[in-house]
Amino acid sequence: MPFWIAEGGESGSCAGSRIVKAMHFYSRDLFSGCEHFSRLSASFNNDPDIRMANSAVIFFGVSAIEARINEGIAASIALEEDQGGAWSELEKKHRRSPLREKWNAVSEIRGGGRWSAGRQPFQSFVTVCSLRNELIHYKGEMLGKDEAPNKSISHLMKKLGVSSSSAFMEDDCSSWVSDLLSSPSLGPWVFESVSSLWNSMYDLLHEKQ
């Protein structure tokens, strides 16, 4: 159900009132897509399908988190009696800020915990974002056997036990993209990482002021 504001600035069940503004929680669709493709990636038995599903898990997952915090800020602004209040100022200042800065800005208002890349659930999500960025802005780098484009992805490959089975002789070779994205364990790990931060974000956005 969409989030909406009725005449008089009220939200929720308000019988007989005219709705003046509405917003669809698209992040929920993205989160559901992330979960759906994570199940698919673990069920497929051929590499091209696994790579497709794993890519979708990554893209849907990061987009879900980014959309959710924007929705939370937008809903809080809509509920402000004073449109020049703290939430409106936050949106103006951090409209194009990275997720970490938006999170910390919300925590200053709500009183929740700050973003810390060195602890969970932030640490794993930072890795997911690193992977998403490498794929979205794929540069096609020529790399050696089991060589990843950065330390974050290299650590993830080791964590999931991903390594090339190719001999790197004649025409038998592979790259980190095909090796990692063909892993059936990648999608479920990404969804678990996204889900953990999703739950923490719910707590953040609903923390008592």
TAPEHU-V314563 format. One record per residue. N is the residue number from 0. RES is the residue in one letter. SS is DSSP state (~ for helix, > for strand, _ for the rest). OMEGA is omega as a letter, one per 20 degrees, with the letter a starting at -180 (none if undefined). Layout:
((N & RES & SS & OMEGA) (N & RES & SS & OMEGA))
//
This chain:
((0 & M & _ & a) (1 & P & _ & r) (2 & F & > & a) (3 & W & > & r) (4 & I & > & r) (5 & A & > & r) (6 & E & _ & a) (7 & G & _ & r) (8 & G & _ & a) (9 & E & _ & r) (10 & S & > & r) (11 & G & _ & a) (12 & S & _ & a) (13 & C & _ & a) (14 & A & _ & r) (15 & G & _ & a) (16 & S & _ & r) (17 & R & _ & r) (18 & I & > & a) (19 & V & > & r) (20 & K & > & r) (21 & A & > & r) (22 & M & > & r) (23 & H & _ & r) (24 & F & _ & a) (25 & Y & ~ & r) (26 & S & ~ & r) (27 & R & ~ & r) (28 & D & ~ & r) (29 & L & ~ & r) (30 & F & ~ & r) (31 & S & ~ & r) (32 & G & ~ & r) (33 & C & ~ & r) (34 & E & ~ & a) (35 & H & ~ & a) (36 & F & ~ & r) (37 & S & ~ & r) (38 & R & ~ & r) (39 & L & ~ & a) (40 & S & ~ & r) (41 & A & ~ & a) (42 & S & ~ & a) (43 & F & _ & r) (44 & N & _ & r) (45 & N & _ & a) (46 & D & ~ & a) (47 & P & ~ & r) (48 & D & ~ & r) (49 & I & ~ & r) (50 & R & ~ & r) (51 & M & ~ & a) (52 & A & ~ & r) (53 & N & ~ & r) (54 & S & ~ & r) (55 & A & ~ & r) (56 & V & ~ & a) (57 & I & ~ & a) (58 & F & ~ & r) (59 & F & ~ & a) (60 & G & ~ & r) (61 & V & ~ & r) (62 & S & ~ & r) (63 & A & ~ & a) (64 & I & ~ & a) (65 & E & ~ & r) (66 & A & ~ & a) (67 & R & ~ & a) (68 & I & ~ & r) (69 & N & ~ & r) (70 & E & ~ & a) (71 & G & ~ & r) (72 & I & ~ & a) (73 & A & ~ & r) (74 & A & ~ & r) (75 & S & ~ & r) (76 & I & ~ & a) (77 & A & ~ & a) (78 & L & ~ & r) (79 & E & _ & r) (80 & E & _ & r) (81 & D & _ & a) (82 & Q & _ & r) (83 & G & _ & a) (84 & G & _ & a) (85 & A & ~ & a) (86 & W & ~ & r) (87 & S & ~ & r) (88 & E & ~ & r) (89 & L & ~ & a) (90 & E & ~ & r) (91 & K & ~ & a) (92 & K & ~ & a) (93 & H & ~ & a) (94 & R & _ & a) (95 & R & _ & a) (96 & S & _ & r) (97 & P & _ & a) (98 & L & ~ & a) (99 & R & ~ & a) (100 & E & ~ & r) (101 & K & ~ & r) (102 & W & ~ & a) (103 & N & ~ & r) (104 & A & ~ & r) (105 & V & ~ & a) (106 & S & ~ & r) (107 & E & ~ & r) (108 & I & ~ & a) (109 & R & ~ & a) (110 & G & _ & r) (111 & G & _ & a) (112 & G & _ & a) (113 & R & _ & r) (114 & W & _ & r) (115 & S & _ & a) (116 & A & _ & a) (117 & G & _ & r) (118 & R & _ & a) (119 & Q & _ & j) (120 & P & _ & a) (121 & F & ~ & a) (122 & Q & ~ & a) (123 & S & ~ & a) (124 & F & ~ & r) (125 & V & ~ & r) (126 & T & ~ & r) (127 & V & ~ & r) (128 & C & ~ & r) (129 & S & ~ & r) (130 & L & ~ & r) (131 & R & ~ & a) (132 & N & ~ & r) (133 & E & ~ & a) (134 & L & ~ & r) (135 & I & ~ & a) (136 & H & _ & a) (137 & Y & _ & a) (138 & K & _ & r) (139 & G & _ & a) (140 & E & _ & r) (141 & M & _ & a) (142 & L & _ & a) (143 & G & _ & a) (144 & K & _ & r) (145 & D & _ & r) (146 & E & _ & a) (147 & A & _ & a) (148 & P & _ & r) (149 & N & _ & a) (150 & K & ~ & a) (151 & S & ~ & r) (152 & I & ~ & r) (153 & S & ~ & r) (154 & H & ~ & r) (155 & L & ~ & r) (156 & M & ~ & r) (157 & K & ~ & a) (158 & K & ~ & a) (159 & L & _ & r) (160 & G & _ & a) (161 & V & _ & r) (162 & S & _ & a) (163 & S & _ & r) (164 & S & _ & a) (165 & S & _ & a) (166 & A & _ & a) (167 & F & _ & r) (168 & M & > & a) (169 & E & _ & a) (170 & D & _ & a) (171 & D & > & a) (172 & C & _ & r) (173 & S & _ & r) (174 & S & _ & a) (175 & W & ~ & a) (176 & V & ~ & a) (177 & S & ~ & a) (178 & D & ~ & a) (179 & L & ~ & a) (180 & L & ~ & r) (181 & S & _ & a) (182 & S & _ & r) (183 & P & ~ & a) (184 & S & ~ & a) (185 & L & ~ & a) (186 & G & ~ & r) (187 & P & ~ & r) (188 & W & ~ & r) (189 & V & ~ & a) (190 & F & ~ & r) (191 & E & ~ & r) (192 & S & ~ & r) (193 & V & ~ & a) (194 & S & ~ & r) (195 & S & ~ & r) (196 & L & ~ & r) (197 & W & ~ & r) (198 & N & ~ & r) (199 & S & ~ & r) (200 & M & ~ & r) (201 & Y & ~ & r) (202 & D & ~ & a) (203 & L & ~ & a) (204 & L & ~ & a) (205 & H & _ & r) (206 & E & _ & r) (207 & K & _ & a) (208 & Q & _ & none))
//
